[in-house]
Amino acid sequence: MVVPDRPKESFKVATVVAAANILLDLTLIPVLGITGAAVATFLTMTLNAVLAYRVLKRTIGVRLEYPPICNILVASAGGGAVRWRLPSGGTAL
């Protein structure tokens, strides 16, 4: 995230997200292996998006458009459900 004229804000977000990723990796990888790394990355990227949104909303007035976000979430959930039902090799047949 790059906020014009606000390098401190960007640095704070990046530092929090990096620390959270390291902590989650150290916690989840021993328990879940590569899946733990994926979960840690997903959670920290979500944290990054939330923190970036908060900073951008405060500094330049960014607003979210919820219908497109809902469409993306529904499509992602559908794709995840289909993938979850596939055999472990990831092929349909």
CNS distance restraints for C-alpha pairs under 8 A (distance, minus, plus):
assign (resid   1 and name CA) (resid  10 and name CA) 6.02 0.50 0.50
assign (resid   1 and name CA) (resid  14 and name CA) 7.94 0.50 0.50
assign (resid   1 and name CA) (resid  52 and name CA) 6.52 0.50 0.50
assign (resid   2 and name CA) (resid   6 and name CA) 7.82 0.50 0.50
assign (resid   2 and name CA) (resid   7 and name CA) 7.26 0.50 0.50
assign (resid   2 and name CA) (resid  10 and name CA) 5.91 0.50 0.50
assign (resid   3 and name CA) (resid   7 and name CA) 6.62 0.50 0.50
assign (resid   3 and name CA) (resid   9 and name CA) 7.37 0.50 0.50
assign (resid   3 and name CA) (resid  10 and name CA) 6.37 0.50 0.50
assign (resid   3 and name CA) (resid  56 and name CA) 7.07 0.50 0.50
assign (resid   6 and name CA) (resid  10 and name CA) 6.72 0.50 0.50
assign (resid   7 and name CA) (resid  11 and name CA) 6.08 0.50 0.50
assign (resid   8 and name CA) (resid  12 and name CA) 6.11 0.50 0.50
assign (resid   9 and name CA) (resid  13 and name CA) 6.34 0.50 0.50
assign (resid   9 and name CA) (resid  55 and name CA) 7.16 0.50 0.50
assign (resid  10 and name CA) (resid  14 and name CA) 6.15 0.50 0.50
assign (resid  11 and name CA) (resid  15 and name CA) 6.00 0.50 0.50
assign (resid  12 and name CA) (resid  16 and name CA) 6.19 0.50 0.50
assign (resid  13 and name CA) (resid  17 and name CA) 6.13 0.50 0.50
assign (resid  13 and name CA) (resid  48 and name CA) 6.93 0.50 0.50
assign (resid  13 and name CA) (resid  51 and name CA) 6.45 0.50 0.50
assign (resid  13 and name CA) (resid  52 and name CA) 7.01 0.50 0.50
assign (resid  14 and name CA) (resid  18 and name CA) 6.01 0.50 0.50
assign (resid  14 and name CA) (resid  48 and name CA) 7.61 0.50 0.50
assign (resid  15 and name CA) (resid  19 and name CA) 6.09 0.50 0.50
assign (resid  16 and name CA) (resid  20 and name CA) 6.09 0.50 0.50
assign (resid  17 and name CA) (resid  21 and name CA) 6.09 0.50 0.50
assign (resid  17 and name CA) (resid  44 and name CA) 5.85 0.50 0.50
assign (resid  17 and name CA) (resid  45 and name CA) 7.69 0.50 0.50
assign (resid  17 and name CA) (resid  47 and name CA) 6.77 0.50 0.50
assign (resid  17 and name CA) (resid  48 and name CA) 5.99 0.50 0.50
assign (resid  18 and name CA) (resid  22 and name CA) 6.25 0.50 0.50
assign (resid  18 and name CA) (resid  44 and name CA) 7.84 0.50 0.50
assign (resid  19 and name CA) (resid  23 and name CA) 6.15 0.50 0.50
assign (resid  20 and name CA) (resid  24 and name CA) 6.00 0.50 0.50
assign (resid  20 and name CA) (resid  44 and name CA) 6.43 0.50 0.50
assign (resid  21 and name CA) (resid  25 and name CA) 5.94 0.50 0.50
assign (resid  21 and name CA) (resid  40 and name CA) 6.06 0.50 0.50
assign (resid  21 and name CA) (resid  41 and name CA) 6.51 0.50 0.50
assign (resid  21 and name CA) (resid  44 and name CA) 5.65 0.50 0.50
assign (resid  22 and name CA) (resid  26 and name CA) 6.14 0.50 0.50
assign (resid  23 and name CA) (resid  27 and name CA) 6.22 0.50 0.50
assign (resid  24 and name CA) (resid  28 and name CA) 5.77 0.50 0.50
assign (resid  24 and name CA) (resid  29 and name CA) 8.00 0.50 0.50
assign (resid  24 and name CA) (resid  37 and name CA) 7.98 0.50 0.50
assign (resid  24 and name CA) (resid  40 and name CA) 5.31 0.50 0.50
assign (resid  25 and name CA) (resid  29 and name CA) 5.46 0.50 0.50
assign (resid  25 and name CA) (resid  36 and name CA) 6.88 0.50 0.50
assign (resid  25 and name CA) (resid  37 and name CA) 5.70 0.50 0.50
assign (resid  25 and name CA) (resid  40 and name CA) 5.82 0.50 0.50
assign (resid  26 and name CA) (resid  30 and name CA) 7.07 0.50 0.50
assign (resid  27 and name CA) (resid  31 and name CA) 7.30 0.50 0.50
assign (resid  28 and name CA) (resid  32 and name CA) 5.76 0.50 0.50
assign (resid  28 and name CA) (resid  33 and name CA) 7.18 0.50 0.50
assign (resid  28 and name CA) (resid  36 and name CA) 4.57 0.50 0.50
assign (resid  28 and name CA) (resid  37 and name CA) 6.69 0.50 0.50
assign (resid  28 and name CA) (resid  39 and name CA) 7.89 0.50 0.50
assign (resid  28 and name CA) (resid  40 and name CA) 7.06 0.50 0.50
assign (resid  29 and name CA) (resid  33 and name CA) 4.42 0.50 0.50
assign (resid  29 and name CA) (resid  34 and name CA) 6.37 0.50 0.50
assign (resid  29 and name CA) (resid  35 and name CA) 7.36 0.50 0.50
assign (resid  29 and name CA) (resid  36 and name CA) 4.62 0.50 0.50
assign (resid  29 and name CA) (resid  37 and name CA) 5.62 0.50 0.50
assign (resid  30 and name CA) (resid  36 and name CA) 7.78 0.50 0.50
assign (resid  31 and name CA) (resid  36 and name CA) 7.05 0.50 0.50
assign (resid  32 and name CA) (resid  36 and name CA) 4.59 0.50 0.50
assign (resid  32 and name CA) (resid  37 and name CA) 7.87 0.50 0.50
assign (resid  33 and name CA) (resid  37 and name CA) 6.75 0.50 0.50
assign (resid  34 and name CA) (resid  38 and name CA) 6.36 0.50 0.50
assign (resid  35 and name CA) (resid  39 and name CA) 6.14 0.50 0.50
assign (resid  36 and name CA) (resid  40 and name CA) 6.02 0.50 0.50
assign (resid  37 and name CA) (resid  41 and name CA) 6.13 0.50 0.50
assign (resid  38 and name CA) (resid  42 and name CA) 6.12 0.50 0.50
assign (resid  39 and name CA) (resid  43 and name CA) 6.12 0.50 0.50
assign (resid  40 and name CA) (resid  44 and name CA) 6.13 0.50 0.50
assign (resid  41 and name CA) (resid  45 and name CA) 6.00 0.50 0.50
assign (resid  42 and name CA) (resid  46 and name CA) 6.16 0.50 0.50
assign (resid  43 and name CA) (resid  47 and name CA) 6.18 0.50 0.50
assign (resid  44 and name CA) (resid  48 and name CA) 6.03 0.50 0.50
assign (resid  45 and name CA) (resid  49 and name CA) 6.21 0.50 0.50
assign (resid  46 and name CA) (resid  50 and name CA) 6.27 0.50 0.50
assign (resid  47 and name CA) (resid  51 and name CA) 6.09 0.50 0.50
assign (resid  48 and name CA) (resid  52 and name CA) 5.89 0.50 0.50
assign (resid  49 and name CA) (resid  53 and name CA) 6.01 0.50 0.50
assign (resid  50 and name CA) (resid  54 and name CA) 6.28 0.50 0.50
assign (resid  51 and name CA) (resid  55 and name CA) 6.25 0.50 0.50
assign (resid  52 and name CA) (resid  56 and name CA) 6.00 0.50 0.50
assign (resid  53 and name CA) (resid  57 and name CA) 5.83 0.50 0.50
assign (resid  53 and name CA) (resid  62 and name CA) 7.39 0.50 0.50
assign (resid  54 and name CA) (resid  58 and name CA) 6.21 0.50 0.50
assign (resid  55 and name CA) (resid  59 and name CA) 6.13 0.50 0.50
assign (resid  56 and name CA) (resid  60 and name CA) 5.55 0.50 0.50
assign (resid  56 and name CA) (resid  61 and name CA) 6.41 0.50 0.50
assign (resid  56 and name CA) (resid  62 and name CA) 5.81 0.50 0.50
assign (resid  57 and name CA) (resid  61 and name CA) 4.33 0.50 0.50
assign (resid  57 and name CA) (resid  62 and name CA) 4.54 0.50 0.50
assign (resid  57 and name CA) (resid  63 and name CA) 6.70 0.50 0.50
assign (resid  58 and name CA) (resid  62 and name CA) 7.87 0.50 0.50
assign (resid  65 and name CA) (resid  69 and name CA) 6.78 0.50 0.50
assign (resid  66 and name CA) (resid  70 and name CA) 6.09 0.50 0.50
assign (resid  67 and name CA) (resid  71 and name CA) 6.29 0.50 0.50
assign (resid  68 and name CA) (resid  72 and name CA) 6.30 0.50 0.50
assign (resid  69 and name CA) (resid  73 and name CA) 6.25 0.50 0.50
assign (resid  70 and name CA) (resid  74 and name CA) 6.11 0.50 0.50
assign (resid  71 and name CA) (resid  75 and name CA) 6.13 0.50 0.50
assign (resid  72 and name CA) (resid  76 and name CA) 6.03 0.50 0.50
assign (resid  73 and name CA) (resid  77 and name CA) 6.04 0.50 0.50
assign (resid  74 and name CA) (resid  78 and name CA) 6.10 0.50 0.50
assign (resid  75 and name CA) (resid  79 and name CA) 6.14 0.50 0.50
assign (resid  76 and name CA) (resid  80 and name CA) 6.03 0.50 0.50
assign (resid  77 and name CA) (resid  81 and name CA) 6.05 0.50 0.50
assign (resid  78 and name CA) (resid  82 and name CA) 6.23 0.50 0.50
assign (resid  79 and name CA) (resid  83 and name CA) 6.14 0.50 0.50
assign (resid  80 and name CA) (resid  84 and name CA) 5.97 0.50 0.50
assign (resid  81 and name CA) (resid  85 and name CA) 6.35 0.50 0.50
assign (resid  82 and name CA) (resid  86 and name CA) 6.56 0.50 0.50
assign (resid  83 and name CA) (resid  90 and name CA) 7.02 0.50 0.50
assign (resid  86 and name CA) (resid  90 and name CA) 5.74 0.50 0.50
assign (resid  86 and name CA) (resid  91 and name CA) 6.59 0.50 0.50
assign (resid  86 and name CA) (resid  92 and name CA) 6.06 0.50 0.50
assign (resid  87 and name CA) (resid  91 and name CA) 6.66 0.50 0.50
assign (resid  87 and name CA) (resid  92 and name CA) 7.39 0.50 0.50
